[in-house]
Amino acid sequence: MRMSEDRQMLAKAETLIEALPYFQRYAGRSFVVKYGGHAMGNPEAAQDFAEDIVLLKAVGINPVVVHGGGPQIGAMLERLGVETSFVDGLRVTDKRTAEVAEMVLSGSINKELVGWIAQAGGKAIGISGKDGGLVTARKVARRSRGVGGGNAEPVDLGFVGEPATVDTAILETASRAGMIPVVAPIGAGEDGATYNINADTMAGALAAALGAARLFLLTDVAGVLNGEGELLTDLTPVDIARLETEGAITGGMIPKLQTCVDAVEAGCEAAVILDGRVPHAMLLEFFTSRGAGTLVSAS
């Protein structure tokens, strides 16, 4: 038994030694993590995630968490009897729907995450893009796909927005104070209206503005796969454009990869698409030589 315990302790020590160069390289840098998907509905996965975030802070990295909440918004709308419609898969957000989205995102989900991080031993502060002028939003412009090859028509999605400007002062102030910002993807427009922002888009904009060392997008897939189902571990914007042209990437992966490309081309060092269902996937990706997802870098 003693020999077995010694081997286990040695394995733990070797893991720490393997991680040491990464601790040293990224101390004081920012990591932006988009949290969503499977992990949000699984207490065990949420606990693992919170522990990972607290560990990052403990080794001198400044994590910023951005969370989604589409399913929870849908459930609350149904419970309140608020009817919603979709155009090309995008929810049309009227004033009442925007109010419910803010209530769910900035309220229950945001504070639940703050609680998980506190339970793991960290100090988190829950905010939205409205706080401290973090994000000024603009209305998203979309066009329909067109029917039967017809011309695409403009679509009014209501109060669906995207970041127009980002002021990171509140994030930097919180990080310097030893706190972990947890950001709900809600922003105010110059017109004073409240806009619901896609969480991936929000995370990418914050990562770019912070010049983050990493943007992590936690999803429910292993990463980007090729035609044979093999994980593509390293991609550049040129690779991604080629894969899209070849039809190798489709559906929801396209906007996620575009978020990664936009972030790295605007100042984020690298972006990673990870399977949030894998315990401690973020740590495996970053602090070991093996990696665990698809990393997108500028070159």
Contacts in CASP RR format, 6 or more apart in sequence:
PFRMAT RR
TARGET T0000
AUTHOR 0000-0000-0000
METHOD contacts of the structure
MODEL  1
MRMSEDRQMLAKAETLIEALPYFQRYAGRSFVVKYGGHAMGNPEAAQDFA
EDIVLLKAVGINPVVVHGGGPQIGAMLERLGVETSFVDGLRVTDKRTAEV
AEMVLSGSINKELVGWIAQAGGKAIGISGKDGGLVTARKVARRSRGVGGG
NAEPVDLGFVGEPATVDTAILETASRAGMIPVVAPIGAGEDGATYNINAD
TMAGALAAALGAARLFLLTDVAGVLNGEGELLTDLTPVDIARLETEGAIT
GGMIPKLQTCVDAVEAGCEAAVILDGRVPHAMLLEFFTSRGAGTLVSAS
15 288 0 8 1.000
18 287 0 8 1.000
18 288 0 8 1.000
18 289 0 8 1.000
19 287 0 8 1.000
19 288 0 8 1.000
22 286 0 8 1.000
22 287 0 8 1.000
23 59 0 8 1.000
23 60 0 8 1.000
23 287 0 8 1.000
26 61 0 8 1.000
26 213 0 8 1.000
26 214 0 8 1.000
27 59 0 8 1.000
27 60 0 8 1.000
27 61 0 8 1.000
28 60 0 8 1.000
28 61 0 8 1.000
28 62 0 8 1.000
29 61 0 8 1.000
29 62 0 8 1.000
29 212 0 8 1.000
29 213 0 8 1.000
30 61 0 8 1.000
30 62 0 8 1.000
30 63 0 8 1.000
30 64 0 8 1.000
30 171 0 8 1.000
30 175 0 8 1.000
30 207 0 8 1.000
30 210 0 8 1.000
30 211 0 8 1.000
30 212 0 8 1.000
30 213 0 8 1.000
31 56 0 8 1.000
31 61 0 8 1.000
31 62 0 8 1.000
31 63 0 8 1.000
31 64 0 8 1.000
31 212 0 8 1.000
31 213 0 8 1.000
31 214 0 8 1.000
31 215 0 8 1.000
31 216 0 8 1.000
32 63 0 8 1.000
32 64 0 8 1.000
32 66 0 8 1.000
32 203 0 8 1.000
32 204 0 8 1.000
32 206 0 8 1.000
32 207 0 8 1.000
32 210 0 8 1.000
32 212 0 8 1.000
32 214 0 8 1.000
32 215 0 8 1.000
32 216 0 8 1.000
32 268 0 8 1.000
33 53 0 8 1.000
33 63 0 8 1.000
33 64 0 8 1.000
33 65 0 8 1.000
33 66 0 8 1.000
33 203 0 8 1.000
33 215 0 8 1.000
33 216 0 8 1.000
33 218 0 8 1.000
33 282 0 8 1.000
34 66 0 8 1.000
34 67 0 8 1.000
34 68 0 8 1.000
34 199 0 8 1.000
34 200 0 8 1.000
34 202 0 8 1.000
34 203 0 8 1.000
34 204 0 8 1.000
34 215 0 8 1.000
34 216 0 8 1.000
34 217 0 8 1.000
34 218 0 8 1.000
35 49 0 8 1.000
35 65 0 8 1.000
35 66 0 8 1.000
35 67 0 8 1.000
35 68 0 8 1.000
35 113 0 8 1.000
35 218 0 8 1.000
36 67 0 8 1.000
36 68 0 8 1.000
36 69 0 8 1.000
36 199 0 8 1.000
36 218 0 8 1.000
36 219 0 8 1.000
36 276 0 8 1.000
37 218 0 8 1.000
37 219 0 8 1.000
37 220 0 8 1.000
37 276 0 8 1.000
38 45 0 8 1.000
38 220 0 8 1.000
38 276 0 8 1.000
38 277 0 8 1.000
39 45 0 8 1.000
39 46 0 8 1.000
39 48 0 8 1.000
39 49 0 8 1.000
39 218 0 8 1.000
39 276 0 8 1.000
39 277 0 8 1.000
40 46 0 8 1.000
40 67 0 8 1.000
40 68 0 8 1.000
40 69 0 8 1.000
40 72 0 8 1.000
40 109 0 8 1.000
45 276 0 8 1.000
45 277 0 8 1.000
45 279 0 8 1.000
46 113 0 8 1.000
46 116 0 8 1.000
47 116 0 8 1.000
47 119 0 8 1.000
47 120 0 8 1.000
48 279 0 8 1.000
48 280 0 8 1.000
49 116 0 8 1.000
49 218 0 8 1.000
49 276 0 8 1.000
49 282 0 8 1.000
50 113 0 8 1.000
50 115 0 8 1.000
50 116 0 8 1.000
50 117 0 8 1.000
50 119 0 8 1.000
50 120 0 8 1.000
51 120 0 8 1.000
52 280 0 8 1.000
52 282 0 8 1.000
52 283 0 8 1.000
53 63 0 8 1.000
53 65 0 8 1.000
53 117 0 8 1.000
53 120 0 8 1.000
53 180 0 8 1.000
54 117 0 8 1.000
54 120 0 8 1.000
54 121 0 8 1.000
54 122 0 8 1.000
54 180 0 8 1.000
55 283 0 8 1.000
56 63 0 8 1.000
57 63 0 8 1.000
57 122 0 8 1.000
57 178 0 8 1.000
57 180 0 8 1.000
61 213 0 8 1.000
62 175 0 8 1.000
63 180 0 8 1.000
64 171 0 8 1.000
64 175 0 8 1.000
64 180 0 8 1.000
64 181 0 8 1.000
64 183 0 8 1.000
64 206 0 8 1.000
64 210 0 8 1.000
64 212 0 8 1.000
65 113 0 8 1.000
65 117 0 8 1.000
65 124 0 8 1.000
65 180 0 8 1.000
65 181 0 8 1.000
65 182 0 8 1.000
65 183 0 8 1.000
66 183 0 8 1.000
66 185 0 8 1.000
66 199 0 8 1.000
66 202 0 8 1.000
66 203 0 8 1.000
66 206 0 8 1.000
67 105 0 8 1.000
67 109 0 8 1.000
67 110 0 8 1.000
67 113 0 8 1.000
67 182 0 8 1.000
67 183 0 8 1.000
67 184 0 8 1.000
67 185 0 8 1.000
67 199 0 8 1.000
68 105 0 8 1.000
68 109 0 8 1.000
68 184 0 8 1.000
68 185 0 8 1.000
68 199 0 8 1.000
69 104 0 8 1.000
69 105 0 8 1.000
69 109 0 8 1.000
69 199 0 8 1.000
72 104 0 8 1.000
72 108 0 8 1.000
72 109 0 8 1.000
73 100 0 8 1.000
73 101 0 8 1.000
73 104 0 8 1.000
73 105 0 8 1.000
74 84 0 8 1.000
76 100 0 8 1.000
76 103 0 8 1.000
76 104 0 8 1.000
77 83 0 8 1.000
77 84 0 8 1.000
77 97 0 8 1.000
77 100 0 8 1.000
80 100 0 8 1.000
82 96 0 8 1.000
82 97 0 8 1.000
82 100 0 8 1.000
84 91 0 8 1.000
84 92 0 8 1.000
84 93 0 8 1.000
84 97 0 8 1.000
85 91 0 8 1.000
85 92 0 8 1.000
86 92 0 8 1.000
87 142 0 8 1.000
87 144 0 8 1.000
87 155 0 8 1.000
87 157 0 8 1.000
88 142 0 8 1.000
88 144 0 8 1.000
88 145 0 8 1.000
88 155 0 8 1.000
90 142 0 8 1.000
90 155 0 8 1.000
90 157 0 8 1.000
90 160 0 8 1.000
91 97 0 8 1.000
91 157 0 8 1.000
91 160 0 8 1.000
92 156 0 8 1.000
92 157 0 8 1.000
92 158 0 8 1.000
92 160 0 8 1.000
93 101 0 8 1.000
93 157 0 8 1.000
93 158 0 8 1.000
93 159 0 8 1.000
93 160 0 8 1.000
93 196 0 8 1.000
94 158 0 8 1.000
94 159 0 8 1.000
95 159 0 8 1.000
97 159 0 8 1.000
97 196 0 8 1.000
98 158 0 8 1.000
98 159 0 8 1.000
98 193 0 8 1.000
98 194 0 8 1.000
98 195 0 8 1.000
98 196 0 8 1.000
99 194 0 8 1.000
101 186 0 8 1.000
101 196 0 8 1.000
102 128 0 8 1.000
102 184 0 8 1.000
102 186 0 8 1.000
102 194 0 8 1.000
102 196 0 8 1.000
105 128 0 8 1.000
105 184 0 8 1.000
105 185 0 8 1.000
105 186 0 8 1.000
105 196 0 8 1.000
106 128 0 8 1.000
106 184 0 8 1.000
106 186 0 8 1.000
107 184 0 8 1.000
109 184 0 8 1.000
110 126 0 8 1.000
110 127 0 8 1.000
110 128 0 8 1.000
110 182 0 8 1.000
110 184 0 8 1.000
111 126 0 8 1.000
113 124 0 8 1.000
113 126 0 8 1.000
113 182 0 8 1.000
114 124 0 8 1.000
114 125 0 8 1.000
114 126 0 8 1.000
114 182 0 8 1.000
115 124 0 8 1.000
117 123 0 8 1.000
117 124 0 8 1.000
117 180 0 8 1.000
117 182 0 8 1.000
118 124 0 8 1.000
122 180 0 8 1.000
123 178 0 8 1.000
123 179 0 8 1.000
123 180 0 8 1.000
124 179 0 8 1.000
124 180 0 8 1.000
124 181 0 8 1.000
124 182 0 8 1.000
125 174 0 8 1.000
125 179 0 8 1.000
125 180 0 8 1.000
125 181 0 8 1.000
125 182 0 8 1.000
126 181 0 8 1.000
126 182 0 8 1.000
126 183 0 8 1.000
126 184 0 8 1.000
127 134 0 8 1.000
127 170 0 8 1.000
127 174 0 8 1.000
127 181 0 8 1.000
127 182 0 8 1.000
127 183 0 8 1.000
127 184 0 8 1.000
128 134 0 8 1.000
128 183 0 8 1.000
128 184 0 8 1.000
128 185 0 8 1.000
128 186 0 8 1.000
128 187 0 8 1.000
129 135 0 8 1.000
129 183 0 8 1.000
129 184 0 8 1.000
129 185 0 8 1.000
129 186 0 8 1.000
129 187 0 8 1.000
129 188 0 8 1.000
129 202 0 8 1.000
130 186 0 8 1.000
130 187 0 8 1.000
130 188 0 8 1.000
130 194 0 8 1.000
131 170 0 8 1.000
132 167 0 8 1.000
132 169 0 8 1.000
132 170 0 8 1.000
133 167 0 8 1.000
133 170 0 8 1.000
133 188 0 8 1.000
134 166 0 8 1.000
134 167 0 8 1.000
134 168 0 8 1.000
134 170 0 8 1.000
134 171 0 8 1.000
134 183 0 8 1.000
134 187 0 8 1.000
135 163 0 8 1.000
135 164 0 8 1.000
135 165 0 8 1.000
135 166 0 8 1.000
135 167 0 8 1.000
135 187 0 8 1.000
135 188 0 8 1.000
135 197 0 8 1.000
135 202 0 8 1.000
135 205 0 8 1.000
135 206 0 8 1.000
136 163 0 8 1.000
136 164 0 8 1.000
136 165 0 8 1.000
136 166 0 8 1.000
136 167 0 8 1.000
136 187 0 8 1.000
136 188 0 8 1.000
136 189 0 8 1.000
136 190 0 8 1.000
137 161 0 8 1.000
137 162 0 8 1.000
137 163 0 8 1.000
137 164 0 8 1.000
137 187 0 8 1.000
137 188 0 8 1.000
137 189 0 8 1.000
137 195 0 8 1.000
137 197 0 8 1.000
138 161 0 8 1.000
138 162 0 8 1.000
138 163 0 8 1.000
138 164 0 8 1.000
138 189 0 8 1.000
138 190 0 8 1.000
138 195 0 8 1.000
139 158 0 8 1.000
139 159 0 8 1.000
139 160 0 8 1.000
139 161 0 8 1.000
139 195 0 8 1.000
140 157 0 8 1.000
140 160 0 8 1.000
140 161 0 8 1.000
140 162 0 8 1.000
141 154 0 8 1.000
142 154 0 8 1.000
142 155 0 8 1.000
142 157 0 8 1.000
143 152 0 8 1.000
143 153 0 8 1.000
143 154 0 8 1.000
143 155 0 8 1.000
144 152 0 8 1.000
144 153 0 8 1.000
144 154 0 8 1.000
144 155 0 8 1.000
145 152 0 8 1.000
146 152 0 8 1.000
146 153 0 8 1.000
159 193 0 8 1.000
159 194 0 8 1.000
159 195 0 8 1.000
159 196 0 8 1.000
160 195 0 8 1.000
160 196 0 8 1.000
160 197 0 8 1.000
161 187 0 8 1.000
161 195 0 8 1.000
161 196 0 8 1.000
161 197 0 8 1.000
162 197 0 8 1.000
162 198 0 8 1.000
162 201 0 8 1.000
162 205 0 8 1.000
163 197 0 8 1.000
163 201 0 8 1.000
163 202 0 8 1.000
163 205 0 8 1.000
164 189 0 8 1.000
164 190 0 8 1.000
166 205 0 8 1.000
166 206 0 8 1.000
166 208 0 8 1.000
166 209 0 8 1.000
167 209 0 8 1.000
168 206 0 8 1.000
168 209 0 8 1.000
168 210 0 8 1.000
170 181 0 8 1.000
171 181 0 8 1.000
171 183 0 8 1.000
171 206 0 8 1.000
171 210 0 8 1.000
172 210 0 8 1.000
174 180 0 8 1.000
174 181 0 8 1.000
175 181 0 8 1.000
183 202 0 8 1.000
183 206 0 8 1.000
185 196 0 8 1.000
185 197 0 8 1.000
185 198 0 8 1.000
185 199 0 8 1.000
185 201 0 8 1.000
185 202 0 8 1.000
186 194 0 8 1.000
186 195 0 8 1.000
186 196 0 8 1.000
186 197 0 8 1.000
187 194 0 8 1.000
187 195 0 8 1.000
187 197 0 8 1.000
188 194 0 8 1.000
188 195 0 8 1.000
189 195 0 8 1.000
198 255 0 8 1.000
200 217 0 8 1.000
200 255 0 8 1.000
200 256 0 8 1.000
200 259 0 8 1.000
201 259 0 8 1.000
203 215 0 8 1.000
203 217 0 8 1.000
203 259 0 8 1.000
204 215 0 8 1.000
204 259 0 8 1.000
204 260 0 8 1.000
204 262 0 8 1.000
204 263 0 8 1.000
204 268 0 8 1.000
204 271 0 8 1.000
205 263 0 8 1.000
206 212 0 8 1.000
207 214 0 8 1.000
207 215 0 8 1.000
207 263 0 8 1.000
207 268 0 8 1.000
207 271 0 8 1.000
208 262 0 8 1.000
208 263 0 8 1.000
208 266 0 8 1.000
208 267 0 8 1.000
208 268 0 8 1.000
210 268 0 8 1.000
211 267 0 8 1.000
211 268 0 8 1.000
211 269 0 8 1.000
212 263 0 8 1.000
212 268 0 8 1.000
212 269 0 8 1.000
213 268 0 8 1.000
213 269 0 8 1.000
213 270 0 8 1.000
214 268 0 8 1.000
214 269 0 8 1.000
214 270 0 8 1.000
214 271 0 8 1.000
214 272 0 8 1.000
214 286 0 8 1.000
215 259 0 8 1.000
215 260 0 8 1.000
215 263 0 8 1.000
215 264 0 8 1.000
215 268 0 8 1.000
215 270 0 8 1.000
215 271 0 8 1.000
215 272 0 8 1.000
216 271 0 8 1.000
216 272 0 8 1.000
216 274 0 8 1.000
216 282 0 8 1.000
216 285 0 8 1.000
217 256 0 8 1.000
217 259 0 8 1.000
217 260 0 8 1.000
217 271 0 8 1.000
217 272 0 8 1.000
217 273 0 8 1.000
217 274 0 8 1.000
218 274 0 8 1.000
218 275 0 8 1.000
218 276 0 8 1.000
218 281 0 8 1.000
218 282 0 8 1.000
219 256 0 8 1.000
219 273 0 8 1.000
219 274 0 8 1.000
219 275 0 8 1.000
219 276 0 8 1.000
220 275 0 8 1.000
220 276 0 8 1.000
220 277 0 8 1.000
221 253 0 8 1.000
221 273 0 8 1.000
221 275 0 8 1.000
222 231 0 8 1.000
222 275 0 8 1.000
222 293 0 8 1.000
223 231 0 8 1.000
223 232 0 8 1.000
223 253 0 8 1.000
223 273 0 8 1.000
223 274 0 8 1.000
223 275 0 8 1.000
223 293 0 8 1.000
223 294 0 8 1.000
224 231 0 8 1.000
224 232 0 8 1.000
224 235 0 8 1.000
224 243 0 8 1.000
224 249 0 8 1.000
224 253 0 8 1.000
224 257 0 8 1.000
224 273 0 8 1.000
224 294 0 8 1.000
225 231 0 8 1.000
225 232 0 8 1.000
226 232 0 8 1.000
226 248 0 8 1.000
227 248 0 8 1.000
231 293 0 8 1.000
231 294 0 8 1.000
232 239 0 8 1.000
232 243 0 8 1.000
232 294 0 8 1.000
233 291 0 8 1.000
233 293 0 8 1.000
233 294 0 8 1.000
233 295 0 8 1.000
234 294 0 8 1.000
234 295 0 8 1.000
234 297 0 8 1.000
235 243 0 8 1.000
235 257 0 8 1.000
235 294 0 8 1.000
235 295 0 8 1.000
235 296 0 8 1.000
235 297 0 8 1.000
236 296 0 8 1.000
236 297 0 8 1.000
236 298 0 8 1.000
236 299 0 8 1.000
237 261 0 8 1.000
237 264 0 8 1.000
237 265 0 8 1.000
237 296 0 8 1.000
237 298 0 8 1.000
240 249 0 8 1.000
240 257 0 8 1.000
240 260 0 8 1.000
240 261 0 8 1.000
240 296 0 8 1.000
243 249 0 8 1.000
244 254 0 8 1.000
244 257 0 8 1.000
249 257 0 8 1.000
253 273 0 8 1.000
256 273 0 8 1.000
257 273 0 8 1.000
257 296 0 8 1.000
259 271 0 8 1.000
260 271 0 8 1.000
260 273 0 8 1.000
260 296 0 8 1.000
261 296 0 8 1.000
263 271 0 8 1.000
264 270 0 8 1.000
264 271 0 8 1.000
264 296 0 8 1.000
264 297 0 8 1.000
264 298 0 8 1.000
265 298 0 8 1.000
269 297 0 8 1.000
270 295 0 8 1.000
270 296 0 8 1.000
270 297 0 8 1.000
271 295 0 8 1.000
271 296 0 8 1.000
271 297 0 8 1.000
272 285 0 8 1.000
272 286 0 8 1.000
272 293 0 8 1.000
272 294 0 8 1.000
272 295 0 8 1.000
272 296 0 8 1.000
273 293 0 8 1.000
273 294 0 8 1.000
273 296 0 8 1.000
274 281 0 8 1.000
274 282 0 8 1.000
274 285 0 8 1.000
274 292 0 8 1.000
274 293 0 8 1.000
275 281 0 8 1.000
275 292 0 8 1.000
275 293 0 8 1.000
276 282 0 8 1.000
278 284 0 8 1.000
278 292 0 8 1.000
281 292 0 8 1.000
281 293 0 8 1.000
282 292 0 8 1.000
284 290 0 8 1.000
284 291 0 8 1.000
284 292 0 8 1.000
285 291 0 8 1.000
285 292 0 8 1.000
285 293 0 8 1.000
285 295 0 8 1.000
END
